[in-house]
Amino acid sequence: MTKLEFAERIGKATGFSPLRARVTVDLVFDEIAKALKNGEDVALIGFGTFRVARRAARIGRNPKTGEKLRIAARKVVVFKQGSDLKATLKHRFVRRLM
C-alpha cells in the first residue's frame, strides 16, 4: 500500500475529502519524524513503538570483489510491534495456514 492509498482509506473511513485525508496522513508522519529526530520514542499503544537506535561501526565486505570495507556508525529507526498488532498478524497467519 502506498501513502496515497493509505490516505484514501483514511478518507473513506472518516468522511474526509481526499485532500484533507492526505494532509492528515502527512501531518501524522511529519510529527512521528520530528519526535524521532528530537530523540523521543513514539509509542502508539496497541500498534507499536518507534525509536531511534545506534548501529555501531563495523567491517563489511563488498560482495563483488570480496574487499573489506569500513561501514560507519549510524542511527536507524526501530519499530517494535504492539500486542494488538502482534495478535492481529498472528491470527491472520494462522487462518491462512488452515
Backbone as a printed PyTorch tensor [residue, N CA C, xyz], in Angstrom:
tensor([[[  0.8460,  -1.1610,   0.0000],
         [  0.0000,   0.0000,   0.0000],
         [  0.9020,   1.2380,   0.0000]],

        [[  0.5670,   2.1800,  -0.8490],
         [  1.3160,   3.4270,  -0.8930],
         [  0.7100,   4.4310,   0.0890]],

        [[  1.4240,   5.5330,   0.2900],
         [  0.9160,   6.5740,   1.1900],
         [ -0.3890,   7.1500,   0.6420]],

        [[ -0.4920,   7.3030,  -0.6700],
         [ -1.7120,   7.8180,  -1.2760],
         [ -2.8860,   6.8660,  -1.0440]],

        [[ -2.6570,   5.5740,  -1.2260],
         [ -3.7100,   4.5890,  -0.9790],
         [ -4.1150,   4.5950,   0.4920]],

        [[ -3.1290,   4.7320,   1.3690],
         [ -3.3950,   4.8090,   2.8040],
         [ -4.2860,   6.0180,   3.1000]],

        [[ -3.9490,   7.1710,   2.5290],
         [ -4.7390,   8.3870,   2.7380],
         [ -6.1600,   8.2170,   2.2000]],

        [[ -6.3000,   7.5460,   1.0650],
         [ -7.6350,   7.3050,   0.5020],
         [ -8.4810,   6.4650,   1.4530]],

        [[ -7.8730,   5.4520,   2.0560],
         [ -8.6090,   4.6100,   3.0050],
         [ -9.0140,   5.4050,   4.2450]],

        [[ -8.1100,   6.2660,   4.7170],
         [ -8.4260,   7.1180,   5.8670],
         [ -9.5860,   8.0450,   5.5000]],

        [[ -9.5400,   8.6070,   4.3010],
         [-10.6120,   9.4950,   3.8420],
         [-11.9600,   8.8040,   3.7930]],

        [[-11.9800,   7.5910,   3.2820],
         [-13.2380,   6.8410,   3.2120],
         [-13.7600,   6.5010,   4.5990]],

        [[-12.8630,   6.1330,   5.5030],
         [-13.2640,   5.7350,   6.8580],
         [-13.7660,   6.9260,   7.6800]],

        [[-13.2160,   8.1100,   7.4170],
         [-13.5590,   9.2800,   8.2380],
         [-14.5260,  10.2290,   7.5570]],

        [[-14.6960,  10.0780,   6.2560],
         [-15.5250,  11.0140,   5.5190],
         [-14.7800,  12.2840,   5.1360]],

        [[-13.4640,  12.3020,   5.3370],
         [-12.6470,  13.4610,   4.9500],
         [-12.5650,  13.5390,   3.4270]],

        [[-12.3810,  14.7450,   2.9210],
         [-12.1210,  14.9020,   1.4910],
         [-10.7570,  14.2840,   1.1950]],

        [[-10.4970,  13.9360,  -0.0800],
         [ -9.1870,  13.3580,  -0.4080],
         [ -8.0200,  14.2680,  -0.0020]],

        [[ -8.1750,  15.5650,  -0.1970],
         [ -7.1130,  16.4940,   0.1700],
         [ -6.9070,  16.5200,   1.6780]],

        [[ -7.9910,  16.6020,   2.4200],
         [ -7.8830,  16.6430,   3.8880],
         [ -7.2700,  15.3510,   4.4190]],

        [[ -7.6200,  14.2110,   3.8340],
         [ -7.0600,  12.9260,   4.2700],
         [ -5.5570,  12.8910,   4.0100]],

        [[ -5.1110,  13.3660,   2.8260],
         [ -3.6750,  13.3750,   2.5170],
         [ -2.9190,  14.2910,   3.4670]],

        [[ -3.4840,  15.4520,   3.7510],
         [ -2.8390,  16.3950,   4.6590],
         [ -2.7440,  15.7850,   6.0600]],

        [[ -3.7910,  15.1230,   6.5020],
         [ -3.7990,  14.4920,   7.8220],
         [ -2.7280,  13.4120,   7.9150]],

        [[ -2.6450,  12.5640,   6.9220],
         [ -1.6350,  11.4950,   6.9080],
         [ -0.2370,  12.1080,   6.9000]],

        [[ -0.0210,  13.1310,   6.0780],
         [  1.2860,  13.7990,   6.0490],
         [  1.6390,  14.3830,   7.4090]],

        [[  0.6630,  15.0000,   8.0800],
         [  0.9100,  15.5790,   9.3970],
         [  1.3060,  14.5140,  10.4190]],

        [[  0.6270,  13.3810,  10.3900],
         [  0.9510,  12.2920,  11.3230],
         [  2.3790,  11.8190,  11.0980]],

        [[  2.7440,  11.5770,   9.8390],
         [  4.0960,  11.1050,   9.5390],
         [  5.1400,  12.1570,   9.8960]],

        [[  4.8380,  13.4300,   9.6280],
         [  5.7700,  14.5100,   9.9700],
         [  5.9990,  14.5820,  11.4750]],

        [[  4.9440,  14.4330,  12.2600],
         [  5.0800,  14.5030,  13.7160],
         [  5.8850,  13.3220,  14.2590]],

        [[  5.6850,  12.1490,  13.6830],
         [  6.4790,  10.9850,  14.0940],
         [  7.9500,  11.2430,  13.7830]],

        [[  8.2440,  11.7610,  12.5810],
         [  9.6310,  12.0390,  12.1910],
         [ 10.2590,  13.1050,  13.0900]],

        [[  9.5100,  14.1630,  13.4090],
         [ 10.0330,  15.2280,  14.2800],
         [ 10.3610,  14.6790,  15.6720]],

        [[  9.4790,  13.8710,  16.2110],
         [  9.7080,  13.3070,  17.5410],
         [ 10.9570,  12.4290,  17.5420]],

        [[ 11.1190,  11.5890,  16.5250],
         [ 12.2950,  10.7300,  16.4390],
         [ 13.5680,  11.5600,  16.2900]],

        [[ 13.4990,  12.6160,  15.5000],
         [ 14.6520,  13.4920,  15.3180],
         [ 15.0630,  14.1460,  16.6330]],

        [[ 14.0810,  14.4300,  17.4920],
         [ 14.3530,  15.0450,  18.7980],
         [ 14.7220,  14.0280,  19.8680]],

        [[ 14.8650,  12.7610,  19.4750],
         [ 15.2820,  11.7320,  20.4170],
         [ 14.1530,  11.1340,  21.2320]],

        [[ 12.9180,  11.4210,  20.8610],
         [ 11.7630,  10.8820,  21.5890],
         [ 11.3290,   9.5550,  20.9670]],

        [[ 10.8220,   8.6590,  21.8030],
         [ 10.1640,   7.4550,  21.3070],
         [  8.7240,   7.8220,  20.9870]],

        [[  8.1360,   7.1410,  20.0010],
         [  6.7340,   7.3550,  19.6600],
         [  6.0110,   6.0480,  19.9410]],

        [[  5.2200,   6.0360,  21.0150],
         [  4.5030,   4.8260,  21.4290],
         [  3.0320,   4.9690,  21.0610]],

        [[  2.5800,   4.1420,  20.1540],
         [  1.1790,   4.0970,  19.7550],
         [  0.6200,   2.8150,  20.3670]],

        [[  0.0100,   2.9560,  21.5180],
         [ -0.4150,   1.8130,  22.3210],
         [ -1.2370,   0.8350,  21.4820]],

        [[ -0.8580,  -0.4190,  21.5460],
         [ -1.5380,  -1.4760,  20.8020],
         [ -0.9570,  -1.6870,  19.4180]],

        [[ -0.4480,  -0.6110,  18.8020],
         [  0.1190,  -0.7120,  17.4590],
         [  1.6030,  -0.9910,  17.5160]],

        [[  2.3560,  -0.1280,  18.2200],
         [  3.7880,  -0.3450,  18.3310],
         [  4.5270,   0.9060,  18.7390]],

        [[  5.8500,   0.7760,  18.8300],
         [  6.7010,   1.8820,  19.2620],
         [  7.8330,   2.0850,  18.2640]],

        [[  8.0090,   3.3390,  17.8540],
         [  9.1300,   3.7310,  17.0090],
         [ 10.1820,   4.3400,  17.9220]],

        [[ 11.4620,   4.0160,  17.6760],
         [ 12.5450,   4.6440,  18.4260],
         [ 13.7920,   4.6700,  17.5570]],

        [[ 14.7230,   5.5290,  17.9410],
         [ 15.9870,   5.6330,  17.2170],
         [ 17.0260,   4.8080,  17.9590]],

        [[ 17.7560,   3.9790,  17.2280],
         [ 18.8310,   3.1710,  17.8050],
         [ 20.1210,   3.4890,  17.0620]],

        [[ 21.2300,   3.2210,  17.7130],
         [ 22.5430,   3.4370,  17.0920],
         [ 23.1010,   2.1030,  16.6190]],

        [[ 23.5950,   2.0980,  15.4000],
         [ 24.2990,   0.9310,  14.8870],
         [ 25.7870,   1.2360,  14.9620]],

        [[ 26.5370,   0.3610,  15.5550],
         [ 27.9770,   0.5560,  15.7040],
         [ 28.6810,   0.4290,  14.3530]],

        [[ 29.8290,   1.0510,  14.2550],
         [ 30.6580,   0.8900,  13.0570],
         [ 31.1080,  -0.5650,  12.9790]],

        [[ 31.3080,  -1.0470,  11.7650],
         [ 31.7170,  -2.4350,  11.6070],
         [ 32.4550,  -2.6140,  10.2920]],

        [[ 33.0480,  -3.7680,  10.1400],
         [ 33.7520,  -4.1030,   8.9070],
         [ 32.8050,  -4.9430,   8.0560]],

        [[ 32.5920,  -4.5030,   6.8280],
         [ 31.7440,  -5.2300,   5.8920],
         [ 32.5860,  -5.7740,   4.7520]],

        [[ 31.9250,  -6.3480,   3.7610],
         [ 32.6320,  -6.9330,   2.6280],
         [ 31.8570,  -6.6210,   1.3510]],

        [[ 32.5640,  -6.1780,   0.3410],
         [ 31.9690,  -5.9420,  -0.9670],
         [ 31.6780,  -7.3120,  -1.5760]],

        [[ 30.4180,  -7.6420,  -1.8450],
         [ 30.0930,  -8.9800,  -2.3410],
         [ 30.6770,  -9.2810,  -3.7240]],

        [[ 30.9340,  -8.2450,  -4.5260],
         [ 31.5030,  -8.4690,  -5.8640],
         [ 32.9850,  -8.8040,  -5.8100]],

        [[ 33.7220,  -8.0260,  -5.0120],
         [ 35.1810,  -8.1660,  -5.0170],
         [ 35.7280,  -8.8960,  -3.7950]],

        [[ 34.9210,  -8.9900,  -2.7460],
         [ 35.3950,  -9.6030,  -1.5130],
         [ 36.2320,  -8.6600,  -0.6710]],

        [[ 36.4210,  -7.4390,  -1.1680],
         [ 37.2260,  -6.4420,  -0.4610],
         [ 36.5430,  -6.0240,   0.8440]],

        [[ 37.3320,  -5.9330,   1.9240],
         [ 36.7940,  -5.4730,   3.1980],
         [ 36.6530,  -3.9620,   3.1710]],

        [[ 35.5890,  -3.4580,   3.7870],
         [ 35.3960,  -2.0190,   3.8830],
         [ 34.7650,  -1.6630,   5.2120]],

        [[ 35.0170,  -0.4510,   5.6270],
         [ 34.5080,   0.0190,   6.9040],
         [ 33.1280,   0.6290,   6.6980]],

        [[ 32.1780,   0.1920,   7.4890],
         [ 30.8260,   0.7430,   7.4650],
         [ 30.6970,   1.6380,   8.6910]],

        [[ 30.3720,   2.9040,   8.4660],
         [ 30.3220,   3.8940,   9.5390],
         [ 29.1460,   3.6310,  10.4900]],

        [[ 29.3080,   4.1080,  11.7140],
         [ 28.2050,   4.0470,  12.6790],
         [ 27.0910,   4.9470,  12.1770]],

        [[ 25.8510,   4.6120,  12.5280],
         [ 24.7230,   5.4340,  12.0970],
         [ 23.5290,   5.2190,  12.9960]],

        [[ 22.5510,   6.0770,  12.8360],
         [ 21.2950,   5.9570,  13.5660],
         [ 20.2640,   5.3250,  12.6440]],

        [[ 19.4360,   4.4530,  13.2080],
         [ 18.3670,   3.8050,  12.4410],
         [ 17.0740,   3.8680,  13.2380]],

        [[ 15.9530,   3.8180,  12.5390],
         [ 14.6570,   3.7710,  13.2010],
         [ 14.2860,   2.3090,  13.4170]],

        [[ 13.8740,   2.0040,  14.6350],
         [ 13.4830,   0.6490,  15.0040],
         [ 11.9990,   0.6750,  15.3600]],

        [[ 11.2710,  -0.3390,  14.9160],
         [  9.8530,  -0.4560,  15.2380],
         [  9.6310,  -1.7580,  15.9840]],

        [[  8.9780,  -1.6660,  17.1240],
         [  8.6150,  -2.8550,  17.8840],
         [  7.0960,  -2.9300,  17.9000]],

        [[  6.5630,  -4.0160,  17.3970],
         [  5.1100,  -4.1430,  17.2950],
         [  4.4570,  -4.2400,  18.6610]],

        [[  3.2540,  -3.6770,  18.7440],
         [  2.4800,  -3.7400,  19.9680],
         [  1.6850,  -5.0290,  20.0480]],

        [[  1.0870,  -5.2570,  21.1910],
         [  0.3810,  -6.5210,  21.4260],
         [ -0.8240,  -6.7020,  20.5070]],

        [[ -1.5820,  -5.6420,  20.2550],
         [ -2.7550,  -5.7710,  19.3790],
         [ -2.3390,  -6.1050,  17.9480]],

        [[ -1.3150,  -5.4190,  17.4460],
         [ -0.8350,  -5.6900,  16.0850],
         [ -0.2770,  -7.1080,  15.9960]],

        [[  0.4660,  -7.5000,  17.0000],
         [  1.0470,  -8.8490,  17.0140],
         [ -0.0600,  -9.9110,  16.9700]],

        [[ -1.0920,  -9.7070,  17.7630],
         [ -2.2060, -10.6650,  17.7930],
         [ -2.9380, -10.6920,  16.4510]],

        [[ -3.1190,  -9.5330,  15.8480],
         [ -3.7950,  -9.4640,  14.5550],
         [ -2.9980, -10.2060,  13.4920]],

        [[ -1.7060,  -9.9780,  13.4510],
         [ -0.8670, -10.6400,  12.4540],
         [ -0.7880, -12.1420,  12.7000]],

        [[ -0.6830, -12.5350,  13.9360],
         [ -0.6180, -13.9590,  14.2640],
         [ -1.9240, -14.6330,  13.8610]],

        [[ -3.0480, -14.0010,  14.1640],
         [ -4.3540, -14.5660,  13.8360],
         [ -4.5030, -14.7170,  12.3280]],

        [[ -4.0950, -13.7150,  11.5560],
         [ -4.2220, -13.7810,  10.0980],
         [ -3.3220, -14.8710,   9.5380]],

        [[ -2.1180, -15.0180,  10.0960],
         [ -1.1850, -16.0250,   9.6050],
         [ -1.7220, -17.4340,   9.9030]],

        [[ -2.2570, -17.6240,  11.0780],
         [ -2.8020, -18.9410,  11.4620],
         [ -3.9730, -19.2970,  10.5620]],

        [[ -4.8470, -18.3090,  10.2660],
         [ -6.0040, -18.5720,   9.4070],
         [ -5.5590, -18.9820,   8.0100]],

        [[ -4.4810, -18.3880,   7.5040],
         [ -4.0120, -18.7340,   6.1460],
         [ -3.4430, -20.1390,   6.1020]],

        [[ -2.8620, -20.5970,   7.2020],
         [ -2.2790, -21.9320,   7.2220],
         [ -3.3460, -23.0130,   7.2540]],

        [[ -4.5210, -22.6890,   7.7440],
         [ -5.5840, -23.6960,   7.8710],
         [ -6.3230, -23.9060,   6.5690]]])
